[in-house]
Amino acid sequence: MIAADSLSDTFFLIYAIVVSLISFLVIFLLMPKSIRSLKSKGQVVKDFHKPGKPDVPRPAGPILLLGIASAEIILYILTLNNAVLAILLTTVIGFIVGIVDDRKIMPGWFKPLALVAAAIPIILLGAHGNYLNLIFGSAFIPILYIPLILILIPIVGNTINSIDVLNGVASSSVIIALIPILASVLLYGNAYVFLAGLPLLAGTLAFYKYHRYPSRIFPGDSGTLLMGTMLGAISIAGNSEIIAVIALLPAVMNSFLFLSSMKKIVEHREVKARPTILSDDFKLMASKDRRAPVTLLRLILSDGPLTEEEIIKQITKLAIFSSALAFISIYIQSLFI
C-alpha cells in the first residue's frame, strides 16, 4: 500500500495497467453474455433508424458498473485515496439513478434532481479544490465551489444522457473527451485522479465495440448517467472543469439547444413533436414542426437528409474538433498557471 504523497513512477505504471486491464477485460468479456441474457429476458428496445426496426438489448449499465467499479475498488484498496473513493461513489449513485429510470419511466425533473446526490461524496470527502482553473489563470472560489459541484454533476450526467441518440455516439463522445481531460488532470490535478479516470476510458473503449454502429446493445440511462457522472467527478477532482466543458462542447450544445427550445426540463420520450423525421429510404430529416425542440442532430440535418452513419461521422468530427480545442486550452493554461 502506497502513501498518498509517495507514488513512484513504477507503482504508477503498475496501477495504471492493472486498473485499465480489469475494467477493459470485465466489460469486453462479459458484455456478450449480457447481450444474450437481456435478449432472453425480452429486455430490448427498437432501433427505429434501421430497416425492420431490429430489437436491441438494453441496458449495458450493469456490466459497465461491474467492470469500472471493480477497478476503482482495487485502486482504492491499494491507495486509500479519498478522491478515488469519491469518484467511485459518485459513479455508483449515477448508475442507481439511471437504473431506476431504465426500469420505470420517471418525470423529467427526476434525473437532474436525483443526480445532485451523486455530487455529495465529492463534497463530503473533500475531493475538490478551492480554485477553478480558467483559460487565462485561476479563480479562488472556496464558497462558490460547493454549489458549483452540485450543479456540474447533474449537468454532465444529463449531457451524456441527452447525446445518446444514435449508435455509438455517447460512448465515442466520452472516449474522445476523456483524452484531453485526463491530460489536464495529470498536468493540473494529481496522479490518483488520473488513475481513477483510466477505468472509465478503458471500460468505455471495451463497450464501444458493442455500442458502435450497428449497435449490439444500448447503454440505457444507467450506462449514460454512469459515464456522465464519473466524467464530471474526474473533472472536478482533477481541477479540469473548464477543459471538460470545452471537450464536451457538442454534447453541451445539444443539451443547451434542447433546454432553451423547450424552456423546461422534460424527458425526451415526453416530447410530442420529434426534432427529426425518418424517410422511407431510412434517412433522417430535420423536422419543420415549430413545436419540435432544437437539437444538435436537427441542426446537422438542416442542410439536408443524411443516413445514420453519415450523422455519426459528423458528430465524431465535432467531438474530435472540440477535444483539439481542449488541448489548445491546456497549452494556454500552462502559460498562465
N, C-alpha and C positions, 0 to 999 in steps of 0.2 A: 504494500500500500504506500502510495507516494504522497508526500505532503503537498499542500496547495501551492507552495512557493518554490518547489524544487523538482518540477517535472523536467527531466533531462530529455535531450533530443532522442535518445534511444527509446525511452519509455513512451515518449510522444508518438513516435513512429509505430511502435508495437500496438499501442492503444488504438491509433487511427486505423490500422489494418484489421485489428480484431473486431472493433465495433462496426466497421464497414462491411466486413465479411458476414458477420452474424445477421445484420439487417438484410443484406442483399440475398443471402442464401435461404433464409427462412421464407422470405416473400417469394423469391423465384421458384423455390421447390414446392411450397405449399399452395401457391395460387391455382395451379391446375386442379388440385384436389378440391379446392374451394369452389371452382367453377362447376365441376361435376356435381358437388353436393348441393349447390344453390339451384342448379337445373333440376335435380331430382326432387327437390322440395317445392319447385314451382316459384322460386323467388327470382323472377325475371321481369324485365320491362321491355317494351317495344322500342326498337331503334327505327324511328319514323322516317329517317332520312335515307333509308335503303330500300331497294325493291323487295317486296314481300314482307316488309316490316319485321325482320327477324327478332326473336326473343334473345335478350342479353342478360346474363346473371347480374345480380346486384344485391348487396353491396360488397365491395372489396375491403371496406374499412376494418373489419375484424382481423384479417390477415396482415394488413398494413400495421395495425397496432401491435400485433404479436411480434412481428419482426423488429420494428423500431423500438418498442418498449423493452424487448429482451436485451437489445444492445445498450439502451440507456441505463437499464438496471445494473448491468455488468459494469458499465463505465462508472456509475455512482459507487458501487461496492469497491472499486479499485481506487477511486479518488476522494470519496466523501465530500464532493464539492456541491455547495448549495445551488449554484447556477444549474448544474446538471439535473439536480432533483427538481428544481423549479420548472425547467423545460419539460421534464418527464411528466410532472403533474398537470401542467397546462395542456399538454398533448392528450393526456388521458381524459381530462374534463371536456376538451373539444370533441373528442371521439364520442363520449357519452351523450353530449348534446346532439350530435349528428345521428347516432343510432336511434335515439328517441324519435327524431324526425323521420328516419328511414322507416320505422315501424308504425308510426302514427302521424297522419297529416296534422301539423301544428300551424297555428296562425302566424302571420308574417312577423309579428313582434317577438316570437319565441326565441329564435336563434340569436339575434343581436343582444337581447336582454340576458339570456342564459349564458352567453359566452363571456359576459362580464365576470362570471365566477371563474372562468379559466385564467383570468388575469391575476386573481388573488394570490396564487402561490409565488408569483414573481415578486409581489409586494411584500408578503409575509416573510419570505426567505431572503429578502434584500438582494435579489438577483438583478439589480439595475443600478445605474449610476445617478449622479445629480446633474450631469452635463448632457446636453443634446448636441451631438456633433452636426454642425451645419456645413454647407459647402465652403464658406469663407471663414470658418472659425467654429467656436462652440459657445453655447449659452448655458449659464449656470441657473438651473430651474429646479431646485430641490423640492419645492412645494407643488409646483405645477406638474412635476413628473408623475405623481401618483394618478391624478385624473387622466393624464395623457395615456398611461398604460391601460387604464380601464376602458379607454376609447379605442386604442390601437388594436388590441387583441380581437375584439368583435369585428372591427373593420377589415383586418387582414383575413380573418377566418371567412367572413362572408364574401370577401373579394374573390378568393379562390373558389368558393362555392358557386358564385354567380358566373364565373368564366367557364364552368363545366357544362358547355352546351354542345360540343362536338367531340368526336372520338379523339382521345389523347391530349386535348388542349390543356386541361387542368394539370395533368402530370408533367407535360413538357414545359408548361409555364413555370412550374415550381422548380424543375431542374435547371432551366436557363437562368432564372432569377437567383437561385442559390449560389451560383458560381461567383458573381461579384459580391454577394452578401457575405459569403464565407471568407472571401479575400479581405473584405473590410473588417470582419470580425477578428481575423488573425492579426491584422495590422493595428486596429484600434481597440479591440476588446481583449480577450485573453484566450489562452490555448484550450482551456477546458470547454468554453462555449463553442469554439471551433470543433473540438472533438464531439461535442454533443450534437452538432449540426450534421456530421458525417452520416449517421444512420438515416436521416431524412433523405439526404442526397442519394445514398446507396440504395435505400429501400424504394425510393421513387423511380430510380433507374430500373430496378428489377420489375416494378409494377408496370412501367411504361411498355415493356414487351407485350403485356396482355391488354393494355389500355389503348395503345396506338391504333390507328385506322388499319383495318376494321376491328373495332373493339371486341374482345372476347369476354370482357367483364367491365362493369361500370363501378366507379368508386363509391357512389352513393354519398349522401350528406355526411355519413360517418367518416368516409375517406377524405372528402374535400375539406371538411372542418378540421380533421386531424392534421392534414398537411398545412392548412392555413394558420391555425393557432400555433403550431410548432414553428412555422416560419416567422410568425410575429414574435414569439418568445425568444428565438435565436437572435433576431434583430435587436430587440430591447436589451437582452442580457449581454449582447456583443457590441453595444453602443453604435449600432449601424441602422438606425431607424430611417434616416433620410435616404441612404443608399438603397434600402429595401423599397421605399416608395418609388424611387426612380426605376429600379429594376423591374418593378411590377406595374409600370405605367399603363400597359394595355388593359390589364385586369382592373386597375384602379379607375381608368377611364370608363370601362364598361359599367362598373358599379355606379359611378357618378352620373353617367348619362341616364341609366335606368332610374335612379332615385330622383334626379331632377325632373325627368319627364313624368314620372308617376306622382311626384310630390308627397309620397308617403312610403313607409316600409311595407312591402307586400311580397308575398311568395310568388315566384314565377308561375307556379301552377294555378294561381288565383287570377292571373291576368287574362281577361276575356278576349282582347284584341291582340293577336300574336304579332311580334315585330317582323316575322318573315313568313313567306308562303312557299310551299313545296310544289313545284310544277310537275307535270306529267312525266317529264324526262328526268325527274329527280334532281333538278337544280333548284337551289334556294334563291328566292327573290325578295327584295325589300318590300314590306307591306306599305300600301298607300293610305291605310286607315289612320286617321289623325288620332284615334284613341290608343293606338299601339305605342308601346314605350320605345324610346330611342335607346339602342344598344350598339356596342362596337360592331356586332355582326350586321346589324341593319345599315350602319354607315359603310362598311366594307362592300355591301351589296348595292349601294346607291348607284354605282356605275353600271350595274347590270347583273344578271343571274350568274351564279357560279356553282360548281359542284362542291360537295362537302370537302373533298381532298384539296381543291383549289383554295377554299376558305381557310383550311387548316394551315396551308403553306403561307398564306398571307399573315395569319396571326402569329405563326412561328417567326416570320421575318420581323414583325413588330417587336416580339419578345427579345429577339437577338439584338435588335437596334437599341432597345431600352437598356439591356444589360451592358452594351457597349457604352452608352451614356453614363451608366453607373460606374464603370471602370474609369471613365474620364473624370467623373466627380471624385472618385477615390484619389486620383492623382492630384487634382486641385486641392482637396482637403490636406494632402500630405505637405503642401506648400505653406499651409496656414496653421496646422495643428502640431 
